[in-house]
C-alpha cells in the first residue's frame, strides 16, 4: 500500500488516533469523569474491529436480513459487545452515549453508518433487548 499511495502505517495510525480523539472530545461533554476515564482507557482496545462489523451490518441491510432473525440478532450482539467494551454496561452511561449520538451529528461522520443501517441496527438491538427481558407478563 505504501508503494501505491505513499501512506505509511504511521500516517494511518495518526489519522485513526485523530479520528478517535475527535469522538472522545465530544463524549467528554456528556460523560462524567469516571465514565470518560473508562471510555478513554478502552476505546482503542478494539477500534480495528468496527470496519468489519459495519460492513456486515451494511450487507445484512442490503440483503434484507430481518433484524429479529438469528443472524440479525447475532450482529446486534456483536455490535453491543463491541460498544460496551468501551462504554461499559451501566444503563445511565449508555443513555448518555445515546443522547450524545442524537445531539452530535459529528459522531456519525466517518463511521460509514447510514440512516438505513442505523435504523436496521436499532431494530435489531431493540429486538435483542426485548428477548433478554423475556415474555411480557400478561
C-alpha positions in Angstrom: 0.0 0.0 0.0 2.8 2.4 0.8 4.2 1.9 -2.7 0.8 2.7 -4.3 -0.3 5.6 -2.1 2.6 6.8 -0.2 0.6 6.4 3.0 2.7 4.8 5.7 1.4 2.7 8.6 2.5 5.7 10.9 0.2 8.1 8.9 -2.7 5.6 9.1 -2.2 5.3 12.9 -2.1 9.1 13.3 -5.3 9.6 11.3 -7.0 6.8 13.2 -6.0 8.3 16.5 -7.1 11.8 15.5 -10.5 10.4 14.3 -10.9 8.6 17.7 -9.8 11.7 19.7 -12.5 13.8 17.9 -15.1 11.4 19.1 -13.7 11.3 22.7 -13.7 15.1 22.9 -17.4 15.1 22.2 -18.2 12.3 24.6 -16.3 14.2 27.3 -19.1 16.8 27.2 -21.7 14.1 28.1 -19.9 11.7 30.4 -18.7 12.2 34.0 -15.1 11.9 34.9 -15.3 8.2 35.8 -17.2 7.2 32.7 -14.8 9.2 30.5 -11.8 7.5 32.1 -13.2 4.1 31.4 -14.1 5.0 27.8 -10.7 6.6 27.2 -8.9 3.5 28.7 -10.8 1.0 26.5 -11.8 2.9 23.3 -8.7 1.9 21.4 -8.7 -1.7 22.5 -10.9 -3.0 19.7 -11.1 0.0 17.4 -9.9 -2.0 14.4 -12.9 -4.4 14.7 -15.5 -1.7 13.8 -15.0 -1.6 10.0 -15.6 -5.3 9.5 -18.7 -5.2 11.7 -20.1 -2.1 10.0 -19.6 -3.9 6.6 -21.6 -6.9 7.9 -24.4 -4.5 9.0 -24.5 -2.9 5.6 -24.6 -6.4 4.0 -27.4 -7.5 6.2 -29.4 -4.4 5.5 -28.8 -4.7 1.7 -29.8 -8.4 1.7 -33.0 -7.7 3.7 -32.0 -9.8 6.7 -34.7 -9.4 9.3 -33.4 -7.6 12.4 -35.1 -10.2 14.7 -33.7 -13.2 12.8 -31.0 -15.3 14.2 -28.3 -13.7 12.0 -29.7 -10.2 12.8 -29.6 -10.9 16.5 -26.0 -12.2 16.2 -25.0 -8.9 14.5 -26.8 -7.0 17.2 -25.0 -8.9 19.9 -21.6 -8.3 18.2 -22.4 -4.6 18.0 -23.5 -4.4 21.6 -20.4 -6.3 22.8 -18.1 -4.0 20.9 -19.9 -0.9 22.0 -20.0 -1.9 25.7 -16.3 -2.8 25.5 -15.6 1.0 25.8 -18.9 2.3 27.0 -19.5 -0.1 29.9 -22.8 -1.6 30.8 -24.4 0.9 33.2 -27.8 1.9 31.8 -27.2 5.6 32.9 -23.9 5.7 31.0 -25.4 4.0 27.9 -28.2 6.6 27.9 -25.6 9.4 27.9 -24.0 7.8 24.8 -27.4 7.6 23.1 -28.1 11.3 23.9 -24.7 12.3 22.5 -25.3 10.3 19.3 -28.7 12.0 18.9 -27.4 15.5 19.5 -24.0 15.4 17.9 -24.0 14.7 14.2 -20.2 14.8 14.1 -20.2 11.5 16.0 -21.6 9.7 12.9 -19.1 11.3 10.5 -16.5 8.8 9.1 -18.3 5.8 10.7 -19.9 4.5 7.5 -23.3 4.3 9.3 -26.1 5.4 7.1 -29.6 6.2 8.3 -30.9 2.9 6.8 -28.2 0.8 8.5 -28.7 2.7 11.8 -32.4 2.1 11.7 -31.8 -1.6 11.0 -29.4 -1.8 13.9 -31.8 -0.1 16.2 -34.5 -2.6 15.3 -32.1 -5.5 15.8 -30.8 -4.3 19.2 -34.4 -3.4 20.3 -35.4 -7.0 19.5 -32.4 -8.3 21.3 -33.3 -6.3 24.4 -36.9 -7.4 24.3 -35.8 -11.1 24.1 -33.4 -10.5 27.0 -36.3 -9.3 29.1 -38.3 -12.4 28.4 -42.0 -12.6 27.7 -44.2 -9.8 29.0 -46.4 -10.6 31.9 -50.0 -10.8 30.8 
